[in-house]
């Protein structure tokens, strides 16, 4: 490696490394020879078989500037990886390289920038999780909550009956809200059977169970969010901008899918909100940052605690996914499922503290 005037710095804000240096004139001359021979191998020159045209003829056809541009590319491709290995530089994406116009007999200045691997210093996740887990309460469903749920169902039945009688859906929805409770359809055996239950007692048992399950699911999600919020807040995390862009792309993709299900498009959404795509993504910036950090935190805990998904479960979920997404990449689906199941196990670990 012949690199001179080397200067390596880290951009803390973008979490990138910047390498500035020069390829010496002598080294560039060697790469010029290699580039010229590479061009010779594929060049189609009248009167000569491929690879047999004289170098002088190749130079005359392509010109010195084109040869030097290829020499510069050849030099960067071969010498930059060697330089980074020598300097123990680890990156997560191919570097973006800028060079000045290469000239024979002169050193070639270059600037290379590349994203660094994420760096995660976890807060005391066991303590944070334990602190929140101690606040968990036993979930119950009150008589008042059950009564409100039953009234809601009776009001829904009134709305449906009005529609079946020919009333417009919007009018039926509005008028059913004003019916006094005593005038709502009775929650009797026929009502219970109409919604799939043998008796009123069976219905009320199922209602209580479903309401409790729903409240427990909500409480569980709130607990998880609280733990993750504190972990994001108290951990020190540095990551390259490309990870946030990945989160923004995923958020946009989901919005596009949701809109498509309702027969709309992302472009229509932008038109209605009178915002540009860039403005929308800027509004999502904070959420994308949190998503990226959360993903890295879960990954770091999984690494520290050797948490892995159950392979049998991965195969089962993959089989189901392939039935619904026949054109999707199996490799990508497997990776997504594995990460999701691993993260679920990490969350269960947090809940156990």
C-alpha positions as CSV (number, residue, x, y, z in Angstrom):
1,X,0.0,0.0,0.0
2,X,1.4,3.3,-1.0
3,X,-0.7,6.0,0.7
4,X,0.8,9.3,1.8
5,X,-0.4,12.2,4.0
6,X,-2.9,9.9,5.7
7,X,-5.5,11.5,8.0
8,X,-8.3,9.4,9.6
9,X,-11.1,11.2,11.5
10,X,-14.5,10.2,12.9
11,X,-17.7,12.2,12.3
12,X,-19.5,11.7,15.6
13,X,-22.7,13.2,14.4
14,X,-23.1,11.0,11.3
15,X,-21.1,8.2,12.9
16,X,-18.9,7.8,9.8
17,X,-15.2,7.6,9.3
18,X,-13.4,9.8,6.9
19,X,-10.0,8.9,5.4
20,X,-8.0,11.5,3.5
21,X,-4.8,10.6,1.8
22,X,-2.9,10.3,-1.5
23,X,-2.0,7.4,-3.8
24,X,1.6,8.1,-4.7
25,X,2.6,8.8,-8.3
26,X,4.6,5.6,-8.4
27,X,1.8,3.5,-7.2
28,X,-0.7,5.2,-9.5
29,X,1.7,4.5,-12.5
30,X,1.5,0.7,-11.6
31,X,-2.3,0.9,-11.5
32,X,-2.2,2.7,-14.8
33,X,-0.4,-0.3,-16.4
34,X,-2.9,-2.7,-14.8
35,X,-5.9,-0.6,-16.0
36,X,-4.5,-0.5,-19.5
37,X,-4.1,-4.2,-19.6
38,X,-7.7,-4.7,-18.3
39,X,-9.0,-2.5,-21.0
40,X,-6.9,-4.4,-23.5
41,X,-8.6,-7.7,-22.5
42,X,-12.1,-6.6,-23.4
43,X,-11.5,-3.9,-26.1
44,X,-12.9,-4.6,-29.5
45,X,-10.4,-3.1,-32.0
46,X,-10.8,-3.6,-35.8
47,X,-8.2,-6.0,-37.2
48,X,-7.3,-7.6,-33.8
49,X,-8.8,-10.4,-31.8
50,X,-10.0,-9.5,-28.3
51,X,-7.1,-9.0,-26.0
52,X,-4.5,-8.9,-28.8
53,X,-4.6,-5.2,-29.8
54,X,-1.3,-3.3,-29.0
55,X,-1.3,-1.2,-25.9
56,X,-0.4,1.8,-28.0
57,X,-3.5,1.3,-30.1
58,X,-5.7,1.0,-27.0
59,X,-4.2,4.2,-25.6
60,X,-4.8,6.0,-28.9
61,X,-8.5,4.9,-29.0
62,X,-9.4,5.5,-25.4
63,X,-7.2,8.5,-24.5
64,X,-4.9,9.1,-21.6
65,X,-7.7,10.7,-19.4
66,X,-9.9,7.6,-19.7
67,X,-7.0,5.4,-18.9
68,X,-6.1,7.5,-15.8
69,X,-9.7,7.5,-14.6
70,X,-9.6,3.7,-14.7
71,X,-6.2,3.7,-13.0
72,X,-7.6,5.8,-10.2
73,X,-10.6,3.4,-9.7
74,X,-8.2,0.4,-9.8
75,X,-6.0,2.0,-7.2
76,X,-8.9,2.8,-4.8
77,X,-10.4,-0.7,-5.2
78,X,-7.2,-2.4,-4.5
79,X,-5.4,-0.2,-2.0
80,X,-8.2,1.3,0.2
81,X,-9.3,-2.1,1.6
82,X,-5.7,-2.8,2.4
83,X,-5.3,0.5,4.1
84,X,-8.4,0.1,6.2
85,X,-7.3,-3.4,7.3
86,X,-3.9,-2.0,8.3
87,X,-5.5,0.8,10.3
88,X,-8.1,-1.6,11.9
89,X,-11.0,0.3,10.4
90,X,-14.3,-1.6,10.4
91,X,-17.2,-0.3,8.4
92,X,-20.7,-1.6,7.6
93,X,-21.0,-0.4,4.0
94,X,-18.7,0.2,1.0
95,X,-17.0,3.6,1.3
96,X,-18.0,6.6,-0.8
97,X,-14.8,7.8,-2.5
98,X,-14.0,11.1,-4.1
99,X,-10.8,11.8,-6.0
100,X,-9.3,14.7,-7.8
101,X,-8.7,14.4,-11.5
102,X,-5.9,11.8,-11.9
103,X,-2.8,12.9,-13.8
104,X,0.2,10.8,-14.8
105,X,3.3,11.6,-12.7
106,X,1.3,13.2,-9.8
107,X,0.0,11.8,-6.6
108,X,-3.8,11.1,-6.4
109,X,-5.6,12.8,-3.5
110,X,-8.7,11.0,-2.3
111,X,-11.3,11.3,0.4
112,X,-13.2,8.2,1.5
113,X,-16.2,8.2,3.9
114,X,-18.0,5.1,5.3
115,X,-20.5,4.3,8.0
116,X,-19.1,2.8,11.2
117,X,-20.6,-0.1,13.0
118,X,-23.2,0.8,15.7
119,X,-21.7,1.3,19.2
120,X,-24.0,0.4,22.1
121,X,-23.3,1.0,25.7
122,X,-26.3,-0.4,27.5
123,X,-27.8,1.1,30.7
124,X,-28.4,-1.3,33.6
125,X,-31.2,-3.1,31.7
126,X,-31.9,-5.5,34.5
127,X,-32.4,-2.7,37.0
128,X,-34.6,-0.7,34.7
129,X,-36.7,-3.7,33.8
130,X,-37.1,-4.7,37.5
131,X,-38.1,-1.2,38.4
132,X,-41.0,-1.2,36.0
133,X,-42.0,-4.8,36.6
134,X,-42.4,-4.0,40.3
135,X,-45.2,-1.5,39.4
136,X,-47.3,-4.2,37.6
137,X,-50.8,-4.5,39.0
138,X,-53.2,-7.4,38.9
139,X,-55.6,-6.9,36.0
140,X,-59.3,-7.1,36.8
141,X,-62.5,-6.1,35.0
142,X,-65.0,-4.2,37.0
143,X,-68.8,-4.6,37.0
144,X,-69.1,-1.1,35.5
145,X,-66.7,-2.0,32.7
146,X,-68.7,-5.1,31.9
147,X,-71.9,-3.1,32.0
148,X,-70.5,-0.5,29.6
149,X,-69.4,-3.2,27.2
150,X,-72.8,-4.8,27.2
151,X,-74.5,-1.5,26.6
152,X,-72.2,-0.9,23.7
153,X,-73.1,-4.2,22.2
154,X,-76.8,-3.5,22.6
155,X,-76.4,-0.2,21.0
156,X,-74.6,-1.8,18.1
157,X,-77.5,-4.3,17.7
158,X,-79.9,-1.3,17.6
159,X,-77.8,0.3,14.8
160,X,-77.9,-3.0,12.8
161,X,-81.6,-3.4,13.3
162,X,-82.2,0.1,12.0
163,X,-80.1,-0.6,8.9
164,X,-81.9,-3.8,8.3
165,X,-85.2,-1.8,8.4
166,X,-83.9,0.3,5.6
167,X,-82.3,3.3,7.4
168,X,-79.2,4.8,5.9
169,X,-76.0,3.6,7.7
170,X,-74.9,7.1,8.8
171,X,-78.4,8.0,10.1
172,X,-78.6,4.6,11.8
173,X,-75.3,5.2,13.6
174,X,-76.3,8.6,14.8
175,X,-79.8,7.7,15.9
176,X,-78.7,4.6,17.8
177,X,-76.5,6.8,20.0
178,X,-79.5,8.7,21.3
179,X,-81.6,5.7,22.3
180,X,-82.1,5.4,26.1
181,X,-80.6,2.4,27.6
182,X,-83.9,1.0,28.7
183,X,-85.1,1.0,25.1
184,X,-82.1,-0.8,23.7
185,X,-82.5,-4.5,22.5
186,X,-82.5,-6.8,25.5
187,X,-79.4,-8.9,26.1
188,X,-81.3,-12.2,26.3
189,X,-80.8,-15.8,25.2
190,X,-81.8,-15.0,21.6
191,X,-79.3,-12.1,21.6
192,X,-76.5,-14.4,22.9
193,X,-77.3,-17.1,20.4
194,X,-77.3,-14.6,17.5
195,X,-73.6,-13.8,18.3
196,X,-72.6,-17.4,18.7
197,X,-73.1,-18.2,22.4
198,X,-75.3,-21.0,23.9
199,X,-76.7,-18.8,26.7
200,X,-76.4,-15.3,28.3
201,X,-74.2,-16.9,31.0
202,X,-71.7,-18.3,28.4
203,X,-71.7,-14.9,26.7
204,X,-70.9,-13.0,29.9
205,X,-68.1,-15.4,30.8
206,X,-66.6,-14.9,27.3
207,X,-67.0,-11.2,27.6
208,X,-65.3,-11.0,30.9
209,X,-62.4,-13.2,29.7
210,X,-62.0,-11.2,26.5
211,X,-62.1,-7.9,28.3
212,X,-59.5,-9.1,30.8
213,X,-57.2,-10.5,28.0
214,X,-57.5,-7.1,26.2
215,X,-56.6,-5.1,29.3
216,X,-53.7,-7.5,30.0
217,X,-52.4,-7.1,26.5
218,X,-52.6,-3.3,26.8
219,X,-50.9,-3.3,30.1
220,X,-48.2,-5.6,28.8
221,X,-47.5,-3.2,25.8
222,X,-47.5,-0.2,28.1
223,X,-44.9,-2.0,30.4
224,X,-42.7,-2.9,27.4
225,X,-42.9,0.6,26.1
226,X,-41.9,2.1,29.5
227,X,-38.9,-0.3,29.8
228,X,-37.7,0.4,26.3
229,X,-38.2,4.2,26.7
230,X,-35.9,4.2,29.7
231,X,-33.4,2.0,28.0
232,X,-33.2,4.3,25.0
233,X,-33.0,7.3,27.3
234,X,-30.3,5.9,29.5
235,X,-28.1,3.9,27.1
236,X,-25.4,5.5,24.9
237,X,-25.9,4.6,21.3
238,X,-24.1,5.7,18.2
239,X,-25.1,4.5,14.8
240,X,-24.8,5.5,11.2
241,X,-27.4,7.5,9.4
242,X,-28.2,4.6,7.1
243,X,-29.9,2.8,9.9
244,X,-32.3,5.7,10.4
245,X,-33.0,5.8,6.7
246,X,-33.8,2.1,6.9
247,X,-36.4,2.8,9.6
248,X,-37.8,5.7,7.6
249,X,-38.1,3.5,4.5
250,X,-39.9,0.8,6.6
251,X,-42.3,3.4,8.0
252,X,-43.0,4.8,4.6
253,X,-43.5,1.3,3.2
254,X,-46.1,0.4,5.9
255,X,-48.0,3.7,5.2
256,X,-48.1,2.9,1.5
257,X,-49.4,-0.6,2.2
258,X,-52.1,0.7,4.6
259,X,-53.2,3.3,2.1
260,X,-53.3,0.8,-0.7
261,X,-55.7,-1.4,1.4
262,X,-58.1,1.6,1.4
263,X,-57.7,2.2,-2.3
264,X,-55.5,5.2,-1.9
265,X,-51.8,6.0,-2.5
266,X,-49.0,7.7,-0.7
267,X,-49.0,10.4,-3.4
268,X,-52.7,11.2,-2.7
269,X,-51.8,11.4,1.0
270,X,-49.1,13.9,0.3
271,X,-51.5,15.9,-1.8
272,X,-54.1,15.9,0.9
273,X,-51.7,16.9,3.7
274,X,-50.0,19.5,1.4
275,X,-46.6,18.2,2.4
276,X,-43.7,16.7,0.5
277,X,-42.2,13.3,1.0
278,X,-39.1,14.9,2.6
279,X,-41.3,16.9,5.0
280,X,-43.2,13.8,6.1
281,X,-40.0,11.9,6.6
282,X,-38.6,14.8,8.6
283,X,-41.6,14.6,10.9
284,X,-40.9,10.9,11.4
285,X,-37.3,11.5,12.3
286,X,-37.6,11.3,16.0
287,X,-39.7,8.1,15.8
288,X,-37.2,6.6,13.4
289,X,-34.3,7.4,15.7
290,X,-36.1,5.7,18.6
291,X,-36.9,2.6,16.4
292,X,-33.3,2.3,15.4
293,X,-32.0,2.6,18.9
294,X,-34.6,0.1,20.2
295,X,-33.6,-2.4,17.6
296,X,-29.9,-2.0,18.5
297,X,-30.7,-2.3,22.3
298,X,-32.6,-5.6,21.8
299,X,-29.8,-6.9,19.6
300,X,-27.2,-6.1,22.2
301,X,-29.1,-7.7,25.0
302,X,-29.7,-10.8,22.8
303,X,-25.9,-10.9,22.2
304,X,-25.0,-10.5,25.8
305,X,-27.5,-13.1,27.0
306,X,-27.2,-15.5,24.1
307,X,-30.9,-15.2,23.2
308,X,-31.9,-16.9,20.0
309,X,-35.2,-17.7,18.4
310,X,-36.7,-21.2,18.5
311,X,-35.8,-22.7,15.1
312,X,-38.9,-24.9,14.9
313,X,-41.0,-21.7,15.5
314,X,-39.1,-19.9,12.8
315,X,-39.8,-22.7,10.3
316,X,-43.5,-22.7,11.2
317,X,-43.8,-19.0,10.8
318,X,-41.8,-19.1,7.6
319,X,-44.2,-21.7,6.2
320,X,-47.2,-19.5,6.9
321,X,-45.5,-16.4,5.5
322,X,-44.7,-18.2,2.2
323,X,-48.3,-19.1,1.8
324,X,-49.3,-15.4,2.0
325,X,-46.3,-13.8,0.3
326,X,-45.5,-16.2,-2.5
327,X,-43.2,-13.7,-4.4
328,X,-41.2,-12.5,-1.4
329,X,-37.6,-13.5,-0.8
330,X,-37.4,-16.5,1.5
331,X,-34.0,-15.3,2.8
332,X,-35.5,-11.9,3.7
333,X,-38.6,-13.5,5.3
334,X,-36.5,-15.9,7.3
335,X,-34.3,-13.0,8.6
336,X,-37.3,-10.9,9.5
337,X,-39.1,-13.7,11.3
338,X,-35.9,-14.7,13.2
339,X,-35.3,-11.2,14.3
340,X,-38.9,-10.7,15.4
341,X,-39.0,-14.0,17.4
342,X,-35.6,-13.2,18.9
343,X,-36.8,-9.8,20.0
344,X,-39.9,-11.3,21.5
345,X,-37.7,-13.5,23.6
346,X,-35.6,-10.5,24.7
347,X,-38.8,-8.7,25.8
348,X,-39.9,-11.8,27.8
349,X,-36.5,-11.7,29.4
350,X,-37.0,-8.1,30.4
351,X,-40.4,-8.9,31.8
352,X,-38.9,-11.6,33.9
353,X,-36.6,-9.3,35.8
